[in-house]
Amino acid sequence: MTESKTLLLLGSGAREHALAEKLTRDGATVHVLPGNAGIHNSHPDVNPLDFEAVRAFAQAHDAKLIVVGPEAPLAAGITDFFAGSDIKVFGPTRAAARLESSKVWSKDFMRRHGVATAQAWQFRSDNIEAARTKAAELGGHVVVKYDGLAAGKGVYVCSSLEEAEAALNELQTQFTGWFSFLLEEKLTGPEISIIGLTDGLEIKMLATSQDHKQLLAGDQGPNTGGMGAYCPVPFANDNVLAAIRRDIVDPTLRGLQNEQFAFHGFLYFGIMLTPSGPKLLEYNVRLGDPEAEVLLPALDSSLLTLIEATLDGTLAKQTVRQRPGAFVGVVLASGGYPAPKFPTGFPITGLQDLPAHTRAYHGATQLDDEGQLVTNGGRVLVLTAHGPDLETATARAYEACARVTFQDAYFRTDIAQRPAPVLSASAVN
């Protein structure tokens, strides 16, 4: 059993709430920078991108471990900043974080190391016309991807030339100055998330999960940061996982070793099970959100022990145990999300009346001047339920949604209810 220790957790959303809860349960004292109104030991005065302030806080609290939730501190080089000190950071170096922070660089990495993925073409913002020509050649069946970090909103999935034109126009409007972007062939098939911990030599997988990115039921509407998730995925059987390991995970690990990245952290594989086999859509170099809010309650092993093993290179000796049953998380969002602006500051009620087997993870919440819990952004809460099967867990999650509310609250009504896909033989072999 890992001895009790003090650590810092960077981030402010529901993912960080789930991480803080799990690490506390594992025996750690967790300080969250900046945290939110629902997270114990939050410190809103500390900016996680101010590395000097983070170091001063760590030294003041005798914390020797920093766990990074979001991608921004990793892309900014927090792991490099603390390299050589007595404070360890669970997360990849800035160079390795390019697997997420640059879609162009990441695609090149996939090609170099034989990772199964979609065909793609790179363009620059000063040559949009060439991109329009290529999109027309592909009949508009393309995915447009902004090169840099865009909080989950720089990706446009298009099914017609009109949609591709609109995506390219939106790209020019949303992102100013010079930038690169990709056009990818549009793949078809069900998507799943595979997330694990890696020390660069081994990867230990958490449960399979599935995210729901679009705002509206039936996977319609604009992309969001995620409207809900569930785990495990029933159709991700041993054959599916073996094909993913062979075509995506193992080549990725070989690539990490060949390029000598210092990668000690979470690694996320966004995967589509196409008729011709599993294909990698994207990497994230952190725990997904809202996947974290179902994966961490499902994890029976000590996350703290797994993190420490990742940092000292002994991950191969660890076993990941999952709790039985299914977990479903539904995002309760502000009306108007994911538009850039929408009203916030609305009182949240019903959290004291959650049904059994459910929990609420705070995302965009804060306390107002009178101490009332209010909304403070787009994805306000994630309501997660556990059940012996997916149907029961889903029903419990929506019972929680009926009890917790605020003005203009919105949630998708079909989380974990997609029809079971029929996978071709080539998709799993």
C-alpha positions as CSV (number, residue, x, y, z in Angstrom):
1,M,0.0,0.0,0.0
2,T,1.3,3.4,-1.0
3,E,2.1,5.6,2.1
4,S,0.2,8.8,2.5
5,K,1.7,11.8,0.7
6,T,1.0,15.3,-0.3
7,L,0.6,16.1,-4.0
8,L,-0.5,18.9,-6.3
9,L,-3.2,18.5,-8.9
10,L,-3.4,21.1,-11.7
11,G,-6.7,21.9,-13.2
12,S,-10.2,23.2,-12.5
13,G,-12.8,20.9,-14.1
14,A,-14.8,17.8,-13.5
15,R,-11.8,15.7,-14.6
16,E,-9.8,17.2,-11.8
17,H,-12.6,16.6,-9.3
18,A,-12.6,12.9,-10.3
19,L,-8.8,12.8,-10.0
20,A,-8.8,14.5,-6.6
21,E,-11.5,12.2,-5.3
22,K,-9.7,9.0,-6.5
23,L,-6.2,10.1,-5.3
24,T,-7.6,11.1,-1.9
25,R,-9.3,7.7,-1.7
26,D,-5.9,6.2,-2.4
27,G,-4.5,7.9,0.6
28,A,-3.0,11.1,-0.7
29,T,-3.5,14.7,0.6
30,V,-4.4,16.6,-2.6
31,H,-4.1,20.3,-3.2
32,V,-5.9,21.4,-6.4
33,L,-4.6,24.5,-8.3
34,P,-6.9,26.3,-9.0
35,G,-9.8,23.8,-8.5
36,N,-13.4,24.8,-8.3
37,A,-16.3,25.2,-5.8
38,G,-16.9,21.5,-5.5
39,I,-13.3,20.3,-5.0
40,H,-11.9,20.1,-1.4
41,N,-8.5,21.9,-1.0
42,S,-8.9,24.1,-4.0
43,H,-6.6,27.1,-4.3
44,P,-8.1,29.5,-6.8
45,D,-5.3,32.1,-6.3
46,V,-2.6,29.9,-7.9
47,N,-2.4,29.9,-11.7
48,P,-1.2,26.5,-12.9
49,L,0.6,28.1,-15.9
50,D,2.7,30.2,-13.5
51,F,5.3,27.6,-12.8
52,E,7.2,29.6,-10.3
53,A,4.1,30.0,-8.3
54,V,3.4,26.3,-8.5
55,R,6.9,25.5,-7.3
56,A,6.6,27.9,-4.4
57,F,3.3,26.3,-3.4
58,A,4.8,22.8,-3.7
59,Q,7.7,23.8,-1.5
60,A,5.5,25.4,1.1
61,H,3.4,22.3,1.4
62,D,6.3,19.8,1.0
63,A,4.7,18.3,-2.1
64,K,7.0,16.1,-4.2
65,L,4.5,15.1,-6.9
66,I,2.5,17.1,-9.4
67,V,-0.3,15.5,-11.4
68,V,-1.4,17.5,-14.4
69,G,-5.0,17.4,-15.5
70,P,-5.4,19.6,-18.6
71,E,-3.1,19.8,-21.6
72,A,-2.1,23.5,-21.4
73,P,0.6,23.2,-18.7
74,L,2.1,20.2,-20.5
75,A,2.2,22.0,-23.8
76,A,3.8,24.9,-22.0
77,G,6.6,22.6,-20.6
78,I,5.8,22.1,-16.9
79,T,7.6,18.7,-16.9
80,D,10.7,20.3,-18.4
81,F,10.5,23.1,-15.8
82,F,10.8,20.7,-12.9
83,A,13.3,18.4,-14.5
84,G,16.3,17.8,-12.3
85,S,14.5,18.9,-9.2
86,D,13.1,16.8,-6.3
87,I,9.6,17.4,-7.5
88,K,8.3,14.9,-10.0
89,V,5.6,15.7,-12.6
90,F,3.2,13.1,-13.9
91,G,2.9,14.1,-17.5
92,P,5.1,14.2,-20.7
93,T,7.7,16.7,-21.6
94,R,6.9,19.6,-23.9
95,A,8.3,17.8,-26.9
96,A,6.2,14.7,-26.2
97,A,3.1,16.8,-25.6
98,R,3.2,17.7,-29.3
99,L,1.3,14.5,-29.8
100,E,-1.7,16.5,-28.8
101,S,-0.6,20.2,-29.1
102,S,0.2,19.9,-32.8
103,K,-2.2,17.9,-35.1
104,V,0.3,18.2,-37.9
105,W,3.3,17.0,-35.9
106,S,1.2,14.2,-34.4
107,K,0.1,13.0,-37.9
108,D,3.7,12.9,-39.0
109,F,4.6,10.9,-35.9
110,M,1.9,8.3,-36.8
111,R,3.2,8.1,-40.4
112,R,6.8,7.7,-39.2
113,H,6.0,4.8,-36.9
114,G,3.4,2.9,-38.9
115,V,0.4,3.8,-36.7
116,A,-2.9,3.0,-38.5
117,T,-4.6,6.3,-39.2
118,A,-6.5,8.3,-41.9
119,Q,-4.8,9.8,-44.9
120,A,-4.2,13.5,-44.4
121,W,-3.0,16.6,-46.2
122,Q,-1.4,19.7,-44.6
123,F,-2.2,23.2,-45.6
124,R,-1.5,26.8,-44.4
125,S,-3.9,29.5,-43.6
126,D,-2.4,31.6,-46.5
127,N,-3.4,28.8,-49.0
128,I,-7.0,28.1,-48.2
129,E,-7.8,27.8,-51.9
130,A,-5.6,24.7,-52.2
131,A,-7.5,23.2,-49.3
132,R,-10.8,24.0,-51.0
133,T,-9.6,22.2,-54.1
134,K,-8.6,19.1,-52.2
135,A,-11.9,19.1,-50.2
136,A,-13.8,19.2,-53.6
137,E,-11.7,16.2,-54.9
138,L,-12.9,14.3,-51.8
139,G,-16.5,15.3,-52.3
140,G,-16.5,17.2,-49.1
141,H,-16.1,14.0,-47.0
142,V,-13.3,15.4,-44.9
143,V,-12.3,16.3,-41.4
144,V,-10.8,19.7,-41.0
145,K,-8.3,20.0,-38.0
146,Y,-6.7,23.1,-36.7
147,D,-3.0,22.4,-35.9
148,G,-2.9,23.7,-32.3
149,L,-4.8,23.4,-29.1
150,A,-8.4,24.5,-29.4
151,A,-10.2,23.1,-26.3
152,G,-11.8,20.4,-28.4
153,K,-13.4,22.8,-30.8
154,G,-10.8,23.0,-33.7
155,V,-12.2,19.9,-35.5
156,Y,-14.9,20.0,-38.1
157,V,-16.4,16.7,-39.4
158,C,-17.9,17.3,-42.9
159,S,-20.2,15.2,-45.1
160,S,-20.6,17.6,-48.0
161,L,-18.7,20.2,-50.0
162,E,-21.0,22.8,-48.4
163,E,-20.0,21.7,-44.9
164,A,-16.3,21.6,-45.9
165,E,-16.6,25.2,-47.2
166,A,-18.3,26.3,-44.0
167,A,-15.6,24.6,-41.9
168,L,-12.8,26.3,-43.8
169,N,-14.6,29.7,-43.5
170,E,-15.1,29.1,-39.7
171,L,-11.4,28.2,-39.4
172,Q,-10.4,31.5,-40.8
173,T,-12.8,33.4,-38.6
174,Q,-12.0,31.6,-35.3
175,F,-8.2,31.5,-35.7
176,T,-6.4,34.6,-36.7
177,G,-2.9,35.1,-38.0
178,W,-0.8,32.4,-39.7
179,F,-1.6,28.8,-38.8
180,S,-1.4,25.2,-40.3
181,F,-4.3,22.8,-40.5
182,L,-5.0,19.3,-41.9
183,L,-7.6,17.9,-44.2
184,E,-8.2,14.2,-43.4
185,E,-10.2,11.6,-45.2
186,K,-13.5,11.1,-43.3
187,L,-13.5,7.6,-41.8
188,T,-16.7,5.7,-40.8
189,G,-17.4,3.4,-37.9
190,P,-18.0,3.6,-34.1
191,E,-15.5,5.5,-32.0
192,I,-14.0,4.4,-28.7
193,S,-11.5,5.9,-26.3
194,I,-8.5,3.9,-25.1
195,I,-6.7,5.6,-22.2
196,G,-3.8,4.2,-20.3
197,L,-0.7,5.2,-18.2
198,T,2.7,4.8,-19.8
199,D,6.3,5.2,-18.8
200,G,7.4,5.0,-22.4
201,L,8.2,1.3,-22.1
202,E,4.8,-0.2,-21.2
203,I,1.2,1.0,-21.2
204,K,-1.4,-0.1,-18.8
205,M,-5.0,0.4,-20.0
206,L,-7.9,1.6,-18.1
207,A,-11.4,0.4,-19.1
208,T,-12.6,1.1,-22.6
209,S,-14.9,4.1,-22.8
210,Q,-17.0,6.0,-25.3
211,D,-17.4,9.8,-25.5
212,H,-20.4,11.8,-26.9
213,K,-18.9,14.9,-28.6
214,Q,-21.8,16.5,-30.4
215,L,-24.2,18.8,-28.5
216,L,-27.4,17.2,-29.6
217,A,-29.0,13.8,-29.3
218,G,-28.3,11.5,-32.3
219,D,-24.8,12.9,-32.6
220,Q,-26.1,16.1,-34.2
221,G,-25.0,19.7,-33.8
222,P,-21.6,21.2,-33.1
223,N,-18.7,19.5,-31.4
224,T,-18.2,20.2,-27.7
225,G,-15.7,19.2,-25.1
226,G,-17.9,16.2,-24.5
227,M,-21.5,15.8,-23.4
228,G,-21.1,12.4,-21.6
229,A,-19.3,9.1,-21.5
230,Y,-19.7,5.5,-20.4
231,C,-17.5,2.5,-19.7
232,P,-16.8,-0.3,-20.4
233,V,-17.8,-0.5,-24.1
234,P,-19.7,-3.7,-24.7
235,F,-18.5,-4.3,-28.3
236,A,-14.8,-3.7,-27.5
237,N,-14.1,-7.4,-27.1
238,D,-10.8,-9.2,-26.8
239,N,-10.4,-9.3,-30.7
240,V,-11.1,-5.6,-31.0
241,L,-8.5,-4.8,-28.3
242,A,-5.9,-7.1,-29.8
243,A,-6.3,-5.4,-33.2
244,I,-5.9,-2.0,-31.5
245,R,-2.9,-3.1,-29.6
246,R,-1.2,-4.5,-32.8
247,D,-2.1,-1.6,-35.2
248,I,-2.0,1.5,-32.9
249,V,-0.7,1.0,-29.3
250,D,2.4,-1.0,-30.0
251,P,3.6,1.1,-32.9
252,T,3.0,4.2,-30.7
253,L,5.2,2.8,-27.9
254,R,7.9,1.9,-30.4
255,G,7.7,5.5,-31.7
256,L,8.1,6.9,-28.2
257,Q,11.2,4.7,-27.6
258,N,12.7,5.5,-31.0
259,E,12.4,9.2,-30.5
260,Q,13.5,8.9,-26.9
261,F,10.7,11.0,-25.4
262,A,10.5,11.3,-21.7
263,F,6.8,10.3,-21.5
264,H,5.5,9.4,-18.0
265,G,1.8,10.1,-17.9
266,F,-1.7,9.4,-19.4
267,L,-1.9,8.6,-23.1
268,Y,-5.3,8.8,-24.8
269,F,-6.0,7.1,-28.1
270,G,-9.2,8.3,-29.9
271,I,-10.0,5.3,-32.2
272,M,-12.5,4.6,-35.0
273,L,-13.3,1.0,-35.8
274,T,-13.5,1.3,-39.6
275,P,-14.5,-1.5,-42.0
276,S,-10.8,-1.9,-42.8
277,G,-9.6,-2.1,-39.2
278,P,-9.0,0.3,-36.2
279,K,-7.7,3.7,-37.1
280,L,-6.2,6.3,-34.8
281,L,-8.0,9.7,-34.9
282,E,-6.0,11.5,-32.4
283,Y,-3.8,11.4,-29.3
284,N,-4.3,13.3,-26.1
285,V,-1.5,13.4,-23.6
286,R,-3.8,13.5,-20.6
287,L,-6.8,11.9,-19.2
288,G,-9.9,12.6,-21.3
289,D,-12.8,14.6,-20.0
290,P,-15.6,13.4,-19.6
291,E,-14.1,9.9,-19.8
292,A,-12.3,10.5,-16.5
293,E,-15.6,10.9,-14.7
294,V,-16.5,7.3,-15.5
295,L,-13.0,5.7,-15.7
296,L,-11.8,6.8,-12.3
297,P,-14.9,5.5,-10.4
298,A,-14.4,2.3,-12.3
299,L,-10.8,1.9,-11.3
300,D,-10.3,-0.5,-8.4
301,S,-6.5,-0.3,-8.3
302,S,-4.7,2.5,-6.6
303,L,-4.2,5.3,-9.1
304,L,-1.5,6.7,-6.8
305,T,0.5,3.5,-7.0
306,L,0.1,3.3,-10.8
307,I,1.4,6.9,-11.1
308,E,4.4,6.3,-8.9
309,A,5.2,3.1,-10.9
310,T,5.0,5.1,-14.1
311,L,7.4,7.7,-12.8
312,D,10.0,5.1,-11.5
313,G,9.8,2.9,-14.6
314,T,8.2,-0.1,-12.9
315,L,4.8,0.1,-14.6
316,A,5.2,-3.4,-16.2
317,K,5.0,-4.9,-12.7
318,Q,1.6,-3.4,-12.0
319,T,-1.9,-4.9,-12.5
320,V,-4.9,-2.7,-13.3
321,R,-8.1,-3.9,-11.7
322,Q,-11.6,-2.6,-12.6
323,R,-14.7,-2.6,-10.5
324,P,-17.6,-4.7,-11.9
325,G,-20.6,-3.2,-13.6
326,A,-21.0,-0.2,-15.8
327,F,-20.5,3.6,-15.3
328,V,-22.4,6.4,-17.1
329,G,-21.6,10.1,-16.9
330,V,-24.0,12.8,-18.2
331,V,-22.8,16.4,-18.6
332,L,-25.2,19.1,-17.3
333,A,-24.3,22.1,-19.4
334,S,-25.3,25.8,-19.5
335,G,-27.8,26.8,-22.1
336,G,-26.0,28.3,-25.0
337,Y,-22.9,26.2,-24.7
338,P,-20.7,25.7,-26.8
339,A,-21.1,29.3,-28.1
340,P,-18.3,31.7,-27.0
341,K,-20.7,33.6,-24.7
342,F,-23.8,32.6,-22.7
343,P,-25.3,33.6,-19.3
344,T,-23.8,32.1,-16.1
345,G,-24.1,32.8,-12.4
346,F,-27.3,30.7,-11.9
347,P,-27.9,28.9,-8.6
348,I,-27.5,25.1,-8.7
349,T,-30.0,23.1,-6.7
350,G,-30.6,19.4,-6.0
351,L,-27.0,18.2,-5.3
352,Q,-28.0,17.2,-1.7
353,D,-30.7,14.9,-3.2
354,L,-28.7,12.6,-5.5
355,P,-30.0,9.1,-5.8
356,A,-28.0,6.1,-4.6
357,H,-25.0,4.9,-6.7
358,T,-24.5,8.3,-8.2
359,R,-22.1,11.2,-7.7
360,A,-21.6,14.7,-9.0
361,Y,-18.3,16.0,-10.3
362,H,-18.0,19.7,-10.5
363,G,-16.8,21.4,-13.6
364,A,-17.7,25.1,-14.1
365,T,-19.0,26.0,-10.6
366,Q,-18.1,28.7,-8.2
367,L,-19.5,30.3,-5.0
368,D,-21.0,33.8,-5.4
369,D,-20.6,36.6,-2.9
370,E,-23.4,35.1,-0.7
371,G,-21.8,31.6,-0.7
372,Q,-24.4,30.2,-3.1
373,L,-23.2,27.6,-5.6
374,V,-23.6,28.9,-9.1
375,T,-22.7,28.1,-12.7
376,N,-19.4,29.5,-14.0
377,G,-19.0,28.2,-17.6
378,G,-20.2,25.7,-20.1
379,R,-19.9,22.1,-18.7
380,V,-21.2,22.7,-15.2
381,L,-21.4,19.2,-13.7
382,V,-21.0,15.6,-14.7
383,L,-23.5,13.3,-13.0
384,T,-22.0,9.8,-12.9
385,A,-23.9,6.6,-12.0
386,H,-22.8,3.0,-11.3
387,G,-24.9,0.0,-12.0
388,P,-24.6,-3.8,-12.5
389,D,-25.2,-3.2,-16.3
390,L,-25.2,-0.3,-18.7
391,E,-29.0,0.0,-18.8
392,T,-29.2,0.3,-15.0
393,A,-26.3,2.8,-14.8
394,T,-27.9,4.9,-17.5
395,A,-31.3,5.0,-15.8
396,R,-29.6,6.1,-12.5
397,A,-27.6,8.8,-14.2
398,Y,-30.7,10.3,-15.8
399,E,-32.5,10.1,-12.4
400,A,-29.8,12.3,-11.1
401,C,-30.2,14.7,-14.0
402,A,-33.9,15.0,-13.1
403,R,-33.0,16.1,-9.5
404,V,-30.2,18.6,-10.2
405,T,-31.0,21.8,-12.0
406,F,-30.2,25.4,-12.7
407,Q,-31.6,28.0,-15.1
408,D,-31.3,26.9,-18.7
409,A,-29.6,23.6,-17.8
410,Y,-29.1,21.3,-20.8
411,F,-28.1,17.7,-21.2
412,R,-28.2,15.1,-24.0
413,T,-30.9,12.5,-23.5
414,D,-29.1,9.6,-25.3
415,I,-25.8,9.1,-23.5
416,A,-24.8,5.4,-23.6
417,Q,-27.8,4.6,-25.8
418,R,-26.3,4.3,-29.3
419,P,-27.4,1.2,-31.2
420,A,-24.9,-1.6,-30.9
421,P,-22.7,-1.5,-34.0
422,V,-22.2,-4.5,-36.3
423,L,-18.4,-4.8,-36.8
424,S,-17.0,-6.3,-40.0
425,A,-14.4,-9.1,-39.6
426,S,-11.6,-6.9,-40.9
427,A,-12.5,-4.3,-38.3
428,V,-11.4,-6.6,-35.5
429,N,-8.7,-8.8,-37.0
